[in-house]
Amino acid sequence: MYVYQAANAITSTSGSVSLSYTPSRIDYTGGSAYPNLSVTAISKFTSGSSKSRTLSSSEYSATYGGAANSYGTITASRNSGSERSFTATVTVTSNATA
């Protein structure tokens, strides 16, 4: 009699993206804020288990939009008002698994 174990194959892959900026506020004198991007891959397996890991920047591509330039940086000039807001977007593409 032979006993075989089926391969624990990946059934699905998803991910999560976290984008924040340093500094989190640009004061009225102007300046720049720089992106902190974290991308996590999540794989689910036929066994029902799952695994996640944070990807290195070489494992994904990020395209920034909104107020952010192509590197994700937001730059603001001097402002006489007390507040202003910006919206930055990021689209992440990856084929990595956990």
mmCIF file of the C-alpha atoms, coordinates in Angstrom:
data_MODEL
# 
_entry.id   MODEL 
# 
loop_
_atom_site.group_PDB 
_atom_site.id 
_atom_site.type_symbol 
_atom_site.label_atom_id 
_atom_site.label_alt_id 
_atom_site.label_comp_id 
_atom_site.label_asym_id 
_atom_site.label_entity_id 
_atom_site.label_seq_id 
_atom_site.pdbx_PDB_ins_code 
_atom_site.Cartn_x 
_atom_site.Cartn_y 
_atom_site.Cartn_z 
_atom_site.occupancy 
_atom_site.B_iso_or_equiv 
_atom_site.pdbx_formal_charge 
_atom_site.auth_seq_id 
_atom_site.auth_comp_id 
_atom_site.auth_asym_id 
_atom_site.auth_atom_id 
_atom_site.pdbx_PDB_model_num 
ATOM 1  C CA . MET A 1 1  ? 0.000  0.000  0.000  1.00 0.00 ? 1  MET A CA 1 
ATOM 2  C CA . TYR A 1 2  ? 1.240  3.469  -0.863 1.00 0.00 ? 2  TYR A CA 1 
ATOM 3  C CA . VAL A 1 3  ? 0.193  6.683  0.843  1.00 0.00 ? 3  VAL A CA 1 
ATOM 4  C CA . TYR A 1 4  ? 0.495  9.929  -1.038 1.00 0.00 ? 4  TYR A CA 1 
ATOM 5  C CA . GLN A 1 5  ? 0.160  13.437 0.286  1.00 0.00 ? 5  GLN A CA 1 
ATOM 6  C CA . ALA A 1 6  ? -1.313 15.995 -2.035 1.00 0.00 ? 6  ALA A CA 1 
ATOM 7  C CA . ALA A 1 7  ? 0.731  19.122 -2.665 1.00 0.00 ? 7  ALA A CA 1 
ATOM 8  C CA . ASN A 1 8  ? -0.213 22.100 -0.552 1.00 0.00 ? 8  ASN A CA 1 
ATOM 9  C CA . ALA A 1 9  ? -0.860 24.383 -3.510 1.00 0.00 ? 9  ALA A CA 1 
ATOM 10 C CA . ILE A 1 10 ? -1.658 28.094 -3.457 1.00 0.00 ? 10 ILE A CA 1 
ATOM 11 C CA . THR A 1 11 ? -5.376 28.637 -4.058 1.00 0.00 ? 11 THR A CA 1 
ATOM 12 C CA . SER A 1 12 ? -5.388 32.448 -3.994 1.00 0.00 ? 12 SER A CA 1 
ATOM 13 C CA . THR A 1 13 ? -3.086 35.402 -3.577 1.00 0.00 ? 13 THR A CA 1 
ATOM 14 C CA . SER A 1 14 ? -4.064 38.871 -2.376 1.00 0.00 ? 14 SER A CA 1 
ATOM 15 C CA . GLY A 1 15 ? -2.312 41.765 -0.762 1.00 0.00 ? 15 GLY A CA 1 
ATOM 16 C CA . SER A 1 16 ? -2.503 44.912 1.271  1.00 0.00 ? 16 SER A CA 1 
ATOM 17 C CA . VAL A 1 17 ? -0.913 48.322 0.833  1.00 0.00 ? 17 VAL A CA 1 
ATOM 18 C CA . SER A 1 18 ? -0.100 50.907 3.492  1.00 0.00 ? 18 SER A CA 1 
ATOM 19 C CA . LEU A 1 19 ? 0.923  54.437 2.438  1.00 0.00 ? 19 LEU A CA 1 
ATOM 20 C CA . SER A 1 20 ? 1.945  57.135 4.902  1.00 0.00 ? 20 SER A CA 1 
ATOM 21 C CA . TYR A 1 21 ? 4.091  60.257 4.671  1.00 0.00 ? 21 TYR A CA 1 
ATOM 22 C CA . THR A 1 22 ? 7.044  61.695 6.601  1.00 0.00 ? 22 THR A CA 1 
ATOM 23 C CA . PRO A 1 23 ? 6.497  64.286 7.849  1.00 0.00 ? 23 PRO A CA 1 
ATOM 24 C CA . SER A 1 24 ? 2.751  63.750 8.162  1.00 0.00 ? 24 SER A CA 1 
ATOM 25 C CA . ARG A 1 25 ? 2.125  67.522 7.946  1.00 0.00 ? 25 ARG A CA 1 
ATOM 26 C CA . ILE A 1 26 ? 3.715  70.281 5.863  1.00 0.00 ? 26 ILE A CA 1 
ATOM 27 C CA . ASP A 1 27 ? 3.521  73.606 7.701  1.00 0.00 ? 27 ASP A CA 1 
ATOM 28 C CA . TYR A 1 28 ? 2.618  76.951 6.134  1.00 0.00 ? 28 TYR A CA 1 
ATOM 29 C CA . THR A 1 29 ? 6.245  77.737 5.201  1.00 0.00 ? 29 THR A CA 1 
ATOM 30 C CA . GLY A 1 30 ? 6.152  74.914 2.632  1.00 0.00 ? 30 GLY A CA 1 
ATOM 31 C CA . GLY A 1 31 ? 8.282  71.823 2.172  1.00 0.00 ? 31 GLY A CA 1 
ATOM 32 C CA . SER A 1 32 ? 8.088  68.221 1.092  1.00 0.00 ? 32 SER A CA 1 
ATOM 33 C CA . ALA A 1 33 ? 6.691  64.977 2.459  1.00 0.00 ? 33 ALA A CA 1 
ATOM 34 C CA . TYR A 1 34 ? 8.132  61.611 1.455  1.00 0.00 ? 34 TYR A CA 1 
ATOM 35 C CA . PRO A 1 35 ? 6.247  58.331 1.072  1.00 0.00 ? 35 PRO A CA 1 
ATOM 36 C CA . ASN A 1 36 ? 6.531  55.279 3.319  1.00 0.00 ? 36 ASN A CA 1 
ATOM 37 C CA . LEU A 1 37 ? 5.042  52.418 1.324  1.00 0.00 ? 37 LEU A CA 1 
ATOM 38 C CA . SER A 1 38 ? 4.578  48.919 2.707  1.00 0.00 ? 38 SER A CA 1 
ATOM 39 C CA . VAL A 1 39 ? 3.213  46.096 0.530  1.00 0.00 ? 39 VAL A CA 1 
ATOM 40 C CA . THR A 1 40 ? 2.198  42.711 1.942  1.00 0.00 ? 40 THR A CA 1 
ATOM 41 C CA . ALA A 1 41 ? 1.427  39.567 -0.070 1.00 0.00 ? 41 ALA A CA 1 
ATOM 42 C CA . ILE A 1 42 ? -1.024 37.035 1.367  1.00 0.00 ? 42 ILE A CA 1 
ATOM 43 C CA . SER A 1 43 ? -1.267 33.478 -0.005 1.00 0.00 ? 43 SER A CA 1 
ATOM 44 C CA . LYS A 1 44 ? -3.939 30.917 0.890  1.00 0.00 ? 44 LYS A CA 1 
ATOM 45 C CA . PHE A 1 45 ? -3.319 27.192 0.461  1.00 0.00 ? 45 PHE A CA 1 
ATOM 46 C CA . THR A 1 46 ? -5.415 24.089 -0.199 1.00 0.00 ? 46 THR A CA 1 
ATOM 47 C CA . SER A 1 47 ? -4.757 22.996 3.396  1.00 0.00 ? 47 SER A CA 1 
ATOM 48 C CA . GLY A 1 48 ? -6.695 26.050 4.609  1.00 0.00 ? 48 GLY A CA 1 
ATOM 49 C CA . SER A 1 49 ? -3.601 27.754 5.993  1.00 0.00 ? 49 SER A CA 1 
ATOM 50 C CA . SER A 1 50 ? -2.393 31.156 4.912  1.00 0.00 ? 50 SER A CA 1 
ATOM 51 C CA . LYS A 1 51 ? 0.933  32.950 4.881  1.00 0.00 ? 51 LYS A CA 1 
ATOM 52 C CA . SER A 1 52 ? 1.834  36.618 4.542  1.00 0.00 ? 52 SER A CA 1 
ATOM 53 C CA . ARG A 1 53 ? 5.067  38.506 4.061  1.00 0.00 ? 53 ARG A CA 1 
ATOM 54 C CA . THR A 1 54 ? 6.184  42.072 3.423  1.00 0.00 ? 54 THR A CA 1 
ATOM 55 C CA . LEU A 1 55 ? 7.562  42.504 -0.079 1.00 0.00 ? 55 LEU A CA 1 
ATOM 56 C CA . SER A 1 56 ? 10.840 44.213 -0.891 1.00 0.00 ? 56 SER A CA 1 
ATOM 57 C CA . SER A 1 57 ? 10.646 47.181 -3.258 1.00 0.00 ? 57 SER A CA 1 
ATOM 58 C CA . SER A 1 58 ? 12.120 45.056 -6.059 1.00 0.00 ? 58 SER A CA 1 
ATOM 59 C CA . GLU A 1 59 ? 9.059  42.760 -5.949 1.00 0.00 ? 59 GLU A CA 1 
ATOM 60 C CA . TYR A 1 60 ? 6.438  45.344 -6.921 1.00 0.00 ? 60 TYR A CA 1 
ATOM 61 C CA . SER A 1 61 ? 5.978  48.480 -8.956 1.00 0.00 ? 61 SER A CA 1 
ATOM 62 C CA . ALA A 1 62 ? 4.233  51.558 -7.582 1.00 0.00 ? 62 ALA A CA 1 
ATOM 63 C CA . THR A 1 63 ? 2.610  54.297 -9.647 1.00 0.00 ? 63 THR A CA 1 
ATOM 64 C CA . TYR A 1 64 ? 1.763  57.465 -7.720 1.00 0.00 ? 64 TYR A CA 1 
ATOM 65 C CA . GLY A 1 65 ? -0.901 60.009 -8.627 1.00 0.00 ? 65 GLY A CA 1 
ATOM 66 C CA . GLY A 1 66 ? -2.883 62.890 -7.222 1.00 0.00 ? 66 GLY A CA 1 
ATOM 67 C CA . ALA A 1 67 ? -0.660 65.477 -5.533 1.00 0.00 ? 67 ALA A CA 1 
ATOM 68 C CA . ALA A 1 68 ? 2.327  63.096 -5.502 1.00 0.00 ? 68 ALA A CA 1 
ATOM 69 C CA . ASN A 1 69 ? 5.027  63.178 -8.168 1.00 0.00 ? 69 ASN A CA 1 
ATOM 70 C CA . SER A 1 70 ? 6.287  59.995 -9.856 1.00 0.00 ? 70 SER A CA 1 
ATOM 71 C CA . TYR A 1 71 ? 8.450  59.199 -6.805 1.00 0.00 ? 71 TYR A CA 1 
ATOM 72 C CA . GLY A 1 72 ? 5.529  59.689 -4.411 1.00 0.00 ? 72 GLY A CA 1 
ATOM 73 C CA . THR A 1 73 ? 6.834  62.977 -2.977 1.00 0.00 ? 73 THR A CA 1 
ATOM 74 C CA . ILE A 1 74 ? 4.379  65.775 -2.176 1.00 0.00 ? 74 ILE A CA 1 
ATOM 75 C CA . THR A 1 75 ? 5.813  69.303 -2.335 1.00 0.00 ? 75 THR A CA 1 
ATOM 76 C CA . ALA A 1 76 ? 3.983  72.418 -1.152 1.00 0.00 ? 76 ALA A CA 1 
ATOM 77 C CA . SER A 1 77 ? 4.947  76.054 -1.477 1.00 0.00 ? 77 SER A CA 1 
ATOM 78 C CA . ARG A 1 78 ? 4.507  78.704 1.200  1.00 0.00 ? 78 ARG A CA 1 
ATOM 79 C CA . ASN A 1 79 ? 0.875  79.211 2.179  1.00 0.00 ? 79 ASN A CA 1 
ATOM 80 C CA . SER A 1 80 ? -0.760 82.111 4.027  1.00 0.00 ? 80 SER A CA 1 
ATOM 81 C CA . GLY A 1 81 ? -3.652 79.968 5.275  1.00 0.00 ? 81 GLY A CA 1 
ATOM 82 C CA . SER A 1 82 ? -3.583 77.771 8.343  1.00 0.00 ? 82 SER A CA 1 
ATOM 83 C CA . GLU A 1 83 ? -4.587 74.543 6.589  1.00 0.00 ? 83 GLU A CA 1 
ATOM 84 C CA . ARG A 1 84 ? -4.457 72.792 3.269  1.00 0.00 ? 84 ARG A CA 1 
ATOM 85 C CA . SER A 1 85 ? -4.919 69.219 2.210  1.00 0.00 ? 85 SER A CA 1 
ATOM 86 C CA . PHE A 1 86 ? -3.550 66.975 -0.491 1.00 0.00 ? 86 PHE A CA 1 
ATOM 87 C CA . THR A 1 87 ? -4.630 63.641 -1.857 1.00 0.00 ? 87 THR A CA 1 
ATOM 88 C CA . ALA A 1 88 ? -2.075 61.115 -3.046 1.00 0.00 ? 88 ALA A CA 1 
ATOM 89 C CA . THR A 1 89 ? -2.874 57.813 -4.700 1.00 0.00 ? 89 THR A CA 1 
ATOM 90 C CA . VAL A 1 90 ? -0.762 54.750 -5.361 1.00 0.00 ? 90 VAL A CA 1 
ATOM 91 C CA . THR A 1 91 ? -1.356 51.744 -7.613 1.00 0.00 ? 91 THR A CA 1 
ATOM 92 C CA . VAL A 1 92 ? 0.753  48.699 -6.808 1.00 0.00 ? 92 VAL A CA 1 
ATOM 93 C CA . THR A 1 93 ? 1.392  45.828 -9.227 1.00 0.00 ? 93 THR A CA 1 
ATOM 94 C CA . SER A 1 94 ? 3.098  42.586 -8.231 1.00 0.00 ? 94 SER A CA 1 
ATOM 95 C CA . ASN A 1 95 ? 3.181  38.899 -9.074 1.00 0.00 ? 95 ASN A CA 1 
ATOM 96 C CA . ALA A 1 96 ? 4.813  37.925 -5.783 1.00 0.00 ? 96 ALA A CA 1 
ATOM 97 C CA . THR A 1 97 ? 3.426  35.314 -3.421 1.00 0.00 ? 97 THR A CA 1 
ATOM 98 C CA . ALA A 1 98 ? 3.897  34.954 0.300  1.00 0.00 ? 98 ALA A CA 1 
# 
